[in-house]
Amino acid sequence: MGYAHPEVLVSTEWVAGHLNDAGVRLIEVDVDTTAYDSGHIPGAVGWNWQSQLNDSVRRDIPDKAAFARLLSQAGVTPKTGVILYGDNNNWFAAFAFWLLQLYGHANAKLMNGGRAKWAAEGRPLVTERAGIRPTNYPVPKKVNNAIRAKRPDVEQALKARKTVLVDVRSKPEFVGDIIAPPGMSETAQRAGHIPGAKNVPWSQAVAPDGTFKSPEDLLALYEGAKVIDGKDEIIAYCRIGERSSHTWFALKYLLGVSKVRNYDGSWTEWGNLVGAPIAKGAE
């Protein structure tokens, strides 16, 4: 058994051998750019999840025009192959990959293992920023809403009971012992989980070196948790949508689940809603 779409993953070895390819743009995506500034892969552009992959006023993703500006500033054209990597086991890189798919830039891949694997292998890191010639990336005409879940979709899922909700946060977050991991600023007023959600922490999908587990192990994980049943749709969520992007990627591209969406509003939205149902404790 192999990954359903192995073409969306590249190894650190592959990246090392393609650093100077004209049609490839490396982009490091972190929660902020502190890690990028301390050392990044030569030629990589740095994206700040907080300020560049979120709208600065609305609690939402960048709109189509802002997305086009972001890619233009990174020197990306519609034909450019975008290679994404980042900190925290590629959480935010997976979010950027999801955003690219949402707006129709299909030519994107994740570097398996992220910056931690690259650094652990002793590969070069530089501090100087890449010299980028801006492009004029066109504003997307369509949005692939089939991969995004919003609040009404989750509310409908609770009513219809034909959608599997998978909460990929840690067990303490899921059961309601904590609202957010220590030190995290994005939070909610209440702790717990969406009723009926199955808890499969994102970390169970990765190996010790930060790469995704084998397809056999991933299938056993999600089938064992009754997340995959072959017919129902899946909606993944976490706290701010980045860990659930990682799980969305594993389900959709590595296991080939066709009907899976990322609820990027996640717990910072649901846990603040007036009157929204919340459960605590184990499933």
Secondary structure, 3 states (H helix, E strand, C coil): CCCCCHHHEECHHHHHHCCCCCCEEEEEEECCCHHHHHCECCCCEEEEHHHHCCCCCCCCCCCHHHHHHHHHHCCCCCCCEEEEEECHHHHHHHHHHHHHHHCCCCCEEEECCHHHHHHHCCCCCECCCCCCCCCCCCCCCCCCHHHECCHHHHHHHHHHCCEEEEECCCHHHHHCCCCCCCCCCCCCCCCCECCCCEECCHHHHECCCCCECCHHHHHHHHHHCCCCCCCCEEEEECCCCHHHHHHHHHHHHHCCCCCEEECCCHHHHHCCCCCCCCECCCC
